[in-house]
Amino acid sequence: MAKLAVIGCGYVGAVTAACFTDLGHTVECIDIDATRVAMLQRGIAPIHEPGLEPLLRAGIATGRLAIRSTYPERMDAEIVFIAVNTPASQEGAADLRAVRDAVTSVANRLATGSIIVNKSTVPIGTGDLVAGMARRTGMADIAVVSNPEFLREGSAVHDFMHPDRVVLGSTDPAAADRVAALYEPLGAFIQRVDIRTAEMIKYASNAFLATKISFINEIASICESLGADVTEVARGMGMDVRIGAQFLQAGLGWGGSCFPKDVRALAHMAAVHGTHPQLLRSVMEINSDQRLRTVQKIRAALDNDLERRRILVLGAAFKNDTDDIRNSPSIELAKLLQLEGADVAIYDPVVPAERIHREAPTLRVAETVAHGAFGAHALVLATPWPEFKTLRWDELGTLMARRTVIDSRNYLDAAAVVEAGFSYTCIGRPSLETPATVLESEFAMRRAE
Ligand code: UDX
C-alpha cells in the first residue's frame, strides 16, 4: 500500500483522499482553509456529498487518513495529488495561483522518486509548467502525471469507485505505472497518453456533455414551435447507442462549478491560440438563452406581467443531491425574475439559507414549500429534488393566490399537478391547462366536429 498526499480538500480532494484511504492506502490531506480542515478532522464533509462522511470517519478511525492545514517540514508521500481549485476570469482564463502555490509547497518537501499528480482542471500545457516548477523548486527528481477527474457532485464517491475510464498523462512511463497501480483495483480501463492530451480529454468531455444539453434544449425550443414532445424525442434518440441516453434532459440549462468554467476556458484557450470556437460559443449562448426563455414562459403564464407577482422558485442548488449553488441556473432564474419586478422567494431542502443570502441578498428564502407558496401566483420547479415530486398539489393550491406551475426541468408529474387545478407549463412539450379549460376546449372541439 502506498503513502499518498492530497493537496486541496474540496469535493475532488476530499473524495480522492477518502476513497484512496478506503482502498487501503495511507493518505495525508492538506488544505490551507483551517475551518474546512477542522470540520474534516471531525469527519464532517465540507459539502453535501452522499457516502463521503462514512468514508472520512472510517479513514480517520483507522489512522490512515490525516487532515491538516499546514505542510510538514518533509513529506514522505510517494505520490501527491493536487486537487486545488482553478477559478476562471470572466473571459475564461484559469487562475492557476493555487496550483502554483501547491506545487512550490510540495516540491521542496518531497523525496527523489516521488510523483506529483495533477487532478485540478488546468489549461492545456499546465502539466509542462508544473514539471518545470517542480524541477526548479525541488531539490529532488520528481515526476509529473496528469490525472483528470470526472467526478459528478452528488455522486462523486460512486464515480470515483466506478470510473468509466482512468486517464493518465505523462512522459514518464514508470511514474504512470505507479499511479495506474493505485487505480487497478477499480477494474477500469486505464488510458495512457501524453500530458496535454490528458488535459484536453477533461475539457473536451465536459464541453461535449454541455453541448449535448444545449443541443437538446435547442431541440426543445423547436419541438415547442412544431408541437412535438422533447422528452419522447430524447428517449427515442437516446436508445441509439451511438447517441446514448444521458445528458439529454431538456430544462433550465447547465450550471455548477465545472461546465460553465470549463466550456468558457476551452473557448478562451481556442481563441487565444487563433482558433474560432464557434460551436462552444453557441453552446454557451443557448445555455444563457434557456434561462431567458424560461422567464418568458413564466411571464406568459402570468398574463404577460411579472410586476409584483409572487413567485416561489423550488430548488436553489445547481442540481439535486448537492448543496452547491455556484452558477446555479435556479438562482440565475430567480434573479432574472426579480429584474422584471417579481417578488421572488426560493426554497431548497438542503442549501442553507445564509448561503443563498450571500449569493442573492434580496431573495426571500422560504423555510418550507408551504411557507413560500402562501399567497404565491406561481411555483417554478428549478432544481429536480425528489421531494418536489411528492408535493400535495391540492393542499398547496389552497394556499396560493393563483394555481400556476412552471416546470423548467420537465420533472413533475404533470397529470397530478393538472388534476389539482393548476395550469402546467413545461419545456419542449405541450403545456397543460386546468381540467376545466381542457374540458371546455374538448367541448368546443366536439361542437366543431
Ligand atoms: C460535471 C461532470 O459531469 C463531471 O464529469 C466533471 O468532473 C465535473 O462537472 P457536475 O458539475 O457535478 O459534474 O454536474 P453534472 O451532473 O454533470 O450536471 C451539470 C449541469 O447540467 C447541472 O446543472 C445539471 O442540472 C445539468 N444537466 C445535466 C441538464 O440540464 N441536463 C442533463 O441531461 C444533465
Boltz pocket constraint, residues with backbone or C-beta under 6 A from the ligand:
constraints:
  - pocket:
      binder: B
      contacts: [[A, 149], [A, 150], [A, 151], [A, 152], [A, 153], [A, 154], [A, 206], [A, 209], [A, 213], [A, 246], [A, 247], [A, 248], [A, 249], [A, 250], [A, 251], [A, 252], [A, 253], [A, 254], [A, 255], [A, 256], [A, 257], [A, 258], [A, 259], [A, 318], [A, 319], [A, 329]]
      max_distance: 6.0
